[in-house]
Structure formats: structure tokens, C-alpha cells
Amino acid sequence: MRKYDYLIVGAGLFGAVFANRAKERGKKVLVVDKRPNIAGNIYTAQTEGINVHVYGAHIFHTNNKRVWDFVNEFAEFNRYTNSPVANYKGELYSLPFNMYTFNKLWGVVTPSEAAEKIEKQRKAAGITDPKNLEEQAISLVGTDVYEKLIKGYTQKQWGRPCSELPAFIIKRLPVRMTFDNNYFNALYQGIPVGGYTKMVEKMLDGIDVMLECDYLENKAELDALADNIVYTGAIDAYFGYKLGALEYRSVRFETEVLDVPNYQGNAVVNYTDAETPYTRIIEHKFFEFGTQPKTVISREYSSEWKKGDEPYYPVNDEKNAAIYAKYRRLADGEDNVIFGGRLGEYKYYDMDKVIESALALCEKQLG
């Protein structure tokens, strides 16, 4: 006899949402994860009373009221608004690109002056049909903003020249002819009070969870426990990389506790010059308006992914899209196995989109 209706591989956001709703509908669920902790990449751990975003900063934002109502079942959210700062060789600029940015760059004080400056640079560049990220960025914000605030950061993040990156990566670049410092154009935004781990703990309350359990190493034994599998790991790993490994960018973090109450004055500071080796510094306490006597910072270094590293960002170019399409066909042929989430679908997902996707799967599977 199979003990569970669903085996869920991965205790991250997608797996936790599906597990919660499956249990709510009377299903027996087992969640396994190879990490020693739940919550996947949104895992937060306390250091000096500060909730540290161990796998990088996660700021919840959505326009979907259904998703917002869902997360509020498990956490109270604070009023944190994402307003990052860009540091270019010691010069500080507002992100998103707004009137503060344009005033600092060009001395302009009105939206019409800023728009005129961008239009002049766009025309000078002669780009009518952007073919890559560099051309797309220049056509949106002109050459000055691109050179100082986009080029170096993006090339560090992706490990490739901007001229070799697809234009779609930057199509939604927030550009504002106002003084609005809110990076996200979202109706709902915030950080769960007490951290994301606490939120996911509540989602998984009453559900069987096995940590430090590698599904792929124990596949036959675990598959025998359940009628259906929801797999949120890497799709190429599931199939033993037999069609080739999909490419990702990974991130390495250098985290340290500092004996000062305030290191940089903001939760997120991006370093946009090419010479600084890290892409940004996160000061974790400011996500929850912390007043602790010490502070915790993390420097983020982007790197090419290799087996054994944590995969973060899918490299969604034509080559990888073609490989993924082949894996997708294999996945569609698997009986009683559903592939979901960022790694299972080889797709960059914001947190709200992960939840949307998981809830949609619940409706399809559970009614």
C-alpha cells in the first residue's frame, strides 16, 4: 500500500504551497528536501537577532490579490518598499531610474528635460530595432544611464557582454519621470515579519517533512511511498543530464557580522562598475526596519554554475531553450510526475508567480 497521495520533492515555495493546499483537501503528503532546512532559496536564519536572507534578498511583491491573501494566511507583512541604491565608483544614484537619477547625472530638474536628454542619446545611437540587451537598454534610457548603471552590473551578473545577452532580460526596466523610489510597480509589497522560514513553517504545519534527503539518490524507495510526485528540482538532473546540462548563473555570498548599527544605510546597494567584483551588498536588518546594535551584510558574487553549485538564474537563451524543450518532452512522458517551479520548469519566477503557478496546479490536480 502506498502511504501518501503526493510526494513533493523540494520544500521551497512551490512545494510548500502545493503541500499546504493538498493537505487542506484531505490528501496525505510527504515533502522531502536535500537541504537541512525548509523554505528553499527564501530561507531566512537569525544572526544577532536579524533575519538573514541566506540565499539572497527576497522582496515579496504582487498585483494579484488572491496571492496576497494567500501569503497573509501564514504571515503578517511589513511595509518594506524596495528602493535600491546604485553605487558607481563612489557616486550614488537612485534605482529605479527616476528624476533623482537624471538630476544627478545631467542636472535636469523637469521630466521634459530628462525625456529630451534620453531621446537625444537614443537618436545618436541610431537603434530602431534592438537586437540585444545593450541596444535595448540604450533605446530605453540612453547611453549615459547604460554605461554607468547597467553595463557593468549586468555583465557581472550574467558573465557575458551585454551585446551577447537577449533584449528581453531588460524589457521591463523601471524608468520613471517622477521622483517615485519604489522599484516595483506592485499594489502589494513587503517582507514577512519574522522572516520567510517562519512563513513556510506555517504552510507545512502538520505535514510530514524529511530533510537532508536526496530524492534522486533514493528515487525508487521514495517513489514507492506515493501515488503522485511533484518534482521541483532541476529537470535535467532528474533525467541524469542525458541530453546535456542546462546552464544557470549561480551566486556566492560573503556574509559578515559588523559591530556597527548601520553599514550602508539601505537594504540593497548595487555596485554597477565593472571593477568591483561583487554585484551588490545586502544589509539584512533594513528589510525589517531593525534597530539591533550590530548589522549583518552579504556581498553577492555572480558566477557560472557548475554541478554541485546552487543554480539560481536560468540562462534562457536559444541554446538552452532548445535543450529544455527536449527535457520537457521527456517530462511529459513521465507517469504521475509533475514538474513545477523555477528549476522544474527552467524558468525565472518571482515569488508571486511561483505561488500563482502552484495554486493553478492545485486546482488542476485537486479540484
C-alpha positions as CSV (number, residue, x, y, z in Angstrom):
1,M,0.0,0.0,0.0
2,R,1.3,3.5,-0.9
3,K,1.3,5.6,2.2
4,Y,0.9,9.1,0.6
5,D,-1.2,10.7,-2.1
6,Y,1.7,13.1,-3.0
7,L,5.4,13.0,-2.6
8,I,6.7,16.6,-3.0
9,V,10.3,17.0,-3.9
10,G,11.5,20.3,-2.6
11,A,10.5,22.3,0.5
12,G,10.7,25.6,-1.3
13,L,7.8,27.9,-2.0
14,F,6.3,25.9,-4.9
15,G,6.4,22.7,-2.9
16,A,5.1,24.2,0.3
17,V,2.2,25.9,-1.4
18,F,1.1,22.7,-3.1
19,A,1.6,20.7,0.1
20,N,-0.5,23.1,2.1
21,R,-3.4,23.0,-0.3
22,A,-3.2,19.3,-0.8
23,K,-3.4,18.7,2.9
24,E,-6.3,21.1,3.2
25,R,-8.1,19.0,0.7
26,G,-7.6,15.8,2.7
27,K,-4.6,14.4,0.9
28,K,-1.7,12.7,2.6
29,V,1.6,14.5,1.7
30,L,5.3,13.8,2.2
31,V,7.8,16.6,1.5
32,V,11.5,15.8,1.0
33,D,14.4,18.2,0.6
34,K,18.1,17.5,0.3
35,R,18.9,20.6,2.3
36,P,18.9,20.6,6.1
37,N,16.2,23.3,6.1
38,I,12.9,24.1,4.6
39,A,12.0,27.2,2.5
40,G,14.4,26.7,-0.4
41,N,16.0,29.9,-1.6
42,I,13.8,32.1,0.6
43,Y,15.2,30.5,3.7
44,T,16.0,33.1,6.5
45,A,18.1,32.4,9.5
46,Q,18.6,34.6,12.6
47,T,22.0,36.1,13.3
48,E,22.3,38.8,16.1
49,G,18.5,38.9,16.1
50,I,18.5,39.8,12.4
51,N,16.6,37.6,9.8
52,V,19.3,36.9,7.3
53,H,18.3,36.1,3.7
54,V,20.7,33.2,3.4
55,Y,20.3,32.7,-0.4
56,G,20.0,36.3,-1.4
57,A,17.4,39.1,-0.9
58,H,13.8,38.2,-1.5
59,I,11.2,41.0,-1.5
60,F,7.6,40.0,-1.9
61,H,5.6,42.0,-4.4
62,T,2.5,41.2,-6.4
63,N,-0.6,42.7,-8.1
64,N,-2.5,39.5,-7.6
65,K,-4.9,39.9,-4.6
66,R,-5.5,36.2,-4.5
67,V,-1.8,35.5,-4.0
68,W,-1.5,38.4,-1.5
69,D,-4.4,37.0,0.5
70,F,-2.8,33.5,0.4
71,V,0.5,34.6,1.9
72,N,-1.2,36.7,4.5
73,E,-2.8,33.4,5.8
74,F,0.7,32.5,7.0
75,A,2.5,35.7,7.8
76,E,2.0,39.4,8.7
77,F,3.8,41.5,6.1
78,N,5.6,44.8,7.0
79,R,5.5,47.9,4.8
80,Y,9.0,47.4,3.3
81,T,9.4,49.1,-0.1
82,N,12.2,48.2,-2.4
83,S,14.3,51.3,-3.1
84,P,17.8,50.1,-4.0
85,V,20.7,52.5,-4.5
86,A,23.4,52.2,-7.2
87,N,27.0,52.9,-6.4
88,Y,29.1,53.7,-9.4
89,K,32.7,54.3,-8.3
90,G,31.5,56.2,-5.2
91,E,28.7,58.1,-6.9
92,L,25.3,57.2,-5.6
93,Y,22.2,57.0,-7.8
94,S,18.6,56.2,-7.3
95,L,17.2,52.9,-8.6
96,P,14.7,52.6,-10.3
97,F,15.9,55.2,-12.8
98,N,13.8,58.3,-11.9
99,M,14.1,62.0,-11.6
100,Y,16.7,61.8,-8.8
101,T,18.8,59.6,-11.1
102,F,18.5,62.0,-14.0
103,N,19.2,65.1,-11.9
104,K,22.4,63.6,-10.5
105,L,23.5,62.5,-14.0
106,W,22.6,65.6,-16.0
107,G,21.5,68.3,-13.7
108,V,18.0,68.3,-15.2
109,V,15.0,69.2,-13.0
110,T,11.9,68.6,-15.1
111,P,10.6,65.4,-16.7
112,S,10.6,67.1,-20.1
113,E,14.3,67.9,-19.8
114,A,15.1,64.3,-18.8
115,A,13.0,62.8,-21.6
116,E,14.7,65.2,-24.1
117,K,18.1,64.1,-22.9
118,I,17.2,60.4,-23.3
119,E,15.7,60.9,-26.7
120,K,18.8,62.8,-27.9
121,Q,21.1,59.9,-26.8
122,R,18.7,57.3,-28.3
123,K,18.7,59.1,-31.6
124,A,22.5,59.5,-31.6
125,A,22.8,55.7,-31.0
126,G,20.7,55.0,-34.1
127,I,18.9,52.0,-32.7
128,T,15.5,51.3,-34.1
129,D,15.1,47.6,-33.6
130,P,17.1,46.4,-30.5
131,K,18.7,43.0,-31.1
132,N,20.4,42.5,-27.7
133,L,20.4,43.8,-24.2
134,E,22.8,46.6,-24.8
135,E,20.8,48.0,-27.7
136,Q,17.5,47.5,-25.7
137,A,18.9,49.4,-22.7
138,I,20.3,52.3,-24.7
139,S,16.9,52.6,-26.5
140,L,15.1,52.8,-23.2
141,V,17.4,55.1,-21.1
142,G,20.2,56.4,-23.3
143,T,23.9,55.8,-23.3
144,D,24.8,57.6,-20.0
145,V,22.5,55.5,-17.8
146,Y,23.5,52.4,-19.7
147,E,27.3,53.0,-19.3
148,K,27.1,53.9,-15.6
149,L,24.3,52.0,-14.1
150,I,23.5,49.0,-16.4
151,K,26.5,47.7,-18.3
152,G,29.0,46.7,-15.6
153,Y,26.4,45.3,-13.2
154,T,24.7,43.2,-15.9
155,Q,27.9,41.8,-17.3
156,K,29.0,40.8,-13.8
157,Q,25.6,39.2,-13.2
158,W,25.5,37.2,-16.4
159,G,29.2,36.7,-17.1
160,R,28.7,37.8,-20.7
161,P,28.9,41.1,-22.7
162,C,25.6,42.9,-22.8
163,S,25.8,42.7,-26.6
164,E,25.5,38.9,-26.3
165,L,22.5,38.9,-24.0
166,P,18.9,38.8,-25.2
167,A,17.0,42.0,-25.2
168,F,14.0,40.6,-23.2
169,I,16.1,40.5,-20.0
170,I,15.8,44.2,-19.6
171,K,12.4,45.0,-21.4
172,R,10.7,45.7,-18.1
173,L,13.4,48.1,-16.8
174,P,11.6,50.6,-14.5
175,V,12.1,54.1,-15.8
176,R,10.1,56.9,-14.1
177,M,9.8,60.5,-15.0
178,T,8.7,61.1,-11.3
179,F,10.6,61.1,-8.0
180,D,9.0,57.7,-7.1
181,N,11.7,55.5,-5.5
182,N,9.6,52.3,-5.4
183,Y,11.4,49.8,-7.6
184,F,8.3,47.5,-8.0
185,N,5.2,48.7,-9.7
186,A,3.1,46.4,-7.5
187,L,0.0,47.0,-5.4
188,Y,1.1,44.8,-2.6
189,Q,4.7,44.6,-1.2
190,G,6.5,43.8,1.9
191,I,8.6,41.3,4.0
192,P,7.0,38.7,6.3
193,V,7.5,39.8,9.9
194,G,9.9,37.2,11.5
195,G,11.3,36.0,8.2
196,Y,10.3,33.7,5.3
197,T,11.2,30.5,7.1
198,K,8.5,31.2,9.7
199,M,6.0,31.7,6.9
200,V,6.9,28.4,5.2
201,E,6.9,26.6,8.6
202,K,3.2,27.6,8.9
203,M,2.5,26.4,5.4
204,L,4.0,23.0,6.2
205,D,2.4,22.7,9.6
206,G,1.1,19.1,10.2
207,I,2.8,17.8,7.0
208,D,5.4,15.1,7.0
209,V,8.8,16.6,6.1
210,M,12.1,14.7,5.5
211,L,15.2,17.0,5.3
212,E,18.7,16.0,4.2
213,C,17.0,13.5,1.9
214,D,18.3,13.5,-1.7
215,Y,15.4,12.3,-3.8
216,L,17.4,11.4,-6.9
217,E,19.7,9.1,-4.7
218,N,16.7,7.4,-3.1
219,K,14.2,7.7,-6.0
220,A,12.9,4.1,-6.2
221,E,12.4,3.9,-2.5
222,L,10.6,7.3,-2.3
223,D,8.5,6.8,-5.4
224,A,7.1,3.6,-3.8
225,L,5.6,5.7,-1.0
226,A,3.3,7.9,-3.0
227,D,0.8,7.7,-5.9
228,N,2.0,11.0,-7.4
229,I,5.2,13.0,-7.4
230,V,5.5,16.8,-7.6
231,Y,9.1,17.4,-8.6
232,T,10.6,20.9,-8.1
233,G,14.3,20.1,-8.6
234,A,16.3,20.7,-11.7
235,I,14.7,19.0,-14.7
236,D,18.0,18.0,-16.3
237,A,19.2,16.4,-13.1
238,Y,16.0,14.3,-12.9
239,F,16.9,12.8,-16.3
240,G,20.6,12.3,-15.4
241,Y,21.7,15.2,-17.7
242,K,21.4,12.7,-20.6
243,L,20.5,15.5,-23.1
244,G,23.2,17.8,-21.7
245,A,23.3,20.2,-18.7
246,L,21.2,23.3,-18.7
247,E,23.1,26.5,-17.9
248,Y,22.5,28.6,-14.9
249,R,24.1,31.5,-13.2
250,S,25.0,30.9,-9.6
251,V,25.6,33.3,-6.7
252,R,28.2,33.1,-3.9
253,F,27.7,35.1,-0.7
254,E,30.2,36.5,1.7
255,T,28.3,37.3,4.9
256,E,29.7,39.0,7.9
257,V,28.6,40.5,11.2
258,L,29.7,44.0,11.8
259,D,30.0,45.7,15.1
260,V,28.2,48.8,13.9
261,P,24.4,49.6,13.9
262,N,24.4,50.8,10.3
263,Y,26.8,49.9,7.4
264,Q,25.3,51.4,4.2
265,G,22.0,53.0,5.2
266,N,19.9,50.8,2.8
267,A,18.9,47.2,2.5
268,V,20.2,46.9,-1.1
269,V,23.2,48.7,-2.8
270,N,24.1,47.7,-6.3
271,Y,27.7,48.1,-7.4
272,T,27.4,49.0,-11.1
273,D,31.0,49.5,-12.2
274,A,32.8,46.5,-13.8
275,E,35.8,46.7,-11.5
276,T,34.1,45.9,-8.2
277,P,33.9,42.1,-8.1
278,Y,30.6,41.8,-6.3
279,T,27.2,42.8,-7.8
280,R,25.6,44.2,-4.6
281,I,25.7,44.4,-0.8
282,I,22.6,43.4,1.2
283,E,22.2,44.8,4.7
284,H,19.6,42.4,6.1
285,K,18.3,44.3,9.1
286,F,16.8,47.0,6.9
287,F,14.3,44.6,5.4
288,E,12.5,44.6,8.8
289,F,13.5,48.1,10.0
290,G,15.9,46.6,12.5
291,T,17.4,48.6,15.4
292,Q,19.8,45.9,16.6
293,P,23.2,47.2,17.8
294,K,25.1,45.1,15.2
295,T,24.4,44.6,11.5
296,V,24.8,41.7,9.0
297,I,25.9,42.3,5.4
298,S,26.2,39.9,2.4
299,R,28.3,40.6,-0.6
300,E,27.0,38.8,-3.7
301,Y,29.3,37.4,-6.4
302,S,27.8,36.1,-9.6
303,S,29.4,33.0,-11.2
304,E,28.9,30.5,-13.9
305,W,27.1,27.4,-12.5
306,K,28.7,24.0,-12.3
307,K,27.4,20.8,-10.9
308,G,27.4,20.9,-7.2
309,D,26.7,24.7,-7.1
310,E,23.3,26.1,-6.3
311,P,21.5,27.0,-9.5
312,Y,19.9,30.5,-9.3
313,Y,19.1,32.1,-12.7
314,P,18.3,30.0,-15.8
315,V,20.2,31.2,-18.9
316,N,17.2,31.5,-21.1
317,D,19.0,31.8,-24.5
318,E,18.2,29.9,-27.7
319,K,20.6,27.1,-27.0
320,N,19.2,26.3,-23.5
321,A,15.6,26.8,-24.7
322,A,16.2,24.0,-27.2
323,I,17.7,21.7,-24.6
324,Y,14.9,22.4,-22.2
325,A,12.2,21.7,-24.9
326,K,13.7,18.2,-25.2
327,Y,13.7,17.6,-21.5
328,R,10.1,18.9,-21.4
329,R,9.0,16.3,-23.9
330,L,10.6,13.6,-21.7
331,A,8.9,15.1,-18.6
332,D,5.5,14.9,-20.4
333,G,6.1,11.2,-20.8
334,E,6.6,10.5,-17.1
335,D,3.7,8.8,-15.4
336,N,2.3,10.5,-12.3
337,V,5.2,13.0,-12.1
338,I,4.5,16.8,-12.3
339,F,7.4,19.2,-12.8
340,G,7.0,22.6,-11.3
341,G,8.8,25.7,-10.0
342,R,11.9,27.5,-11.1
343,L,14.1,24.5,-11.6
344,G,11.5,22.0,-12.7
345,E,10.3,24.4,-15.4
346,Y,13.7,26.1,-16.1
347,K,12.2,29.5,-15.7
348,Y,12.9,32.5,-13.7
349,Y,9.9,33.1,-11.3
350,D,9.2,35.9,-9.0
351,M,7.8,34.6,-5.7
352,D,4.2,35.7,-6.5
353,K,4.4,33.9,-9.9
354,V,5.7,30.7,-8.1
355,I,2.6,30.8,-5.9
356,E,0.3,31.5,-8.8
357,S,1.7,28.5,-10.6
358,A,1.4,26.2,-7.6
359,L,-2.2,27.3,-6.9
360,A,-3.1,26.7,-10.5
361,L,-1.6,23.2,-10.2
362,C,-3.6,22.6,-7.1
363,E,-6.8,23.5,-8.9
364,K,-5.9,21.2,-11.8
365,Q,-4.9,18.3,-9.6
366,L,-7.1,18.6,-6.6
367,G,-10.2,20.4,-7.9
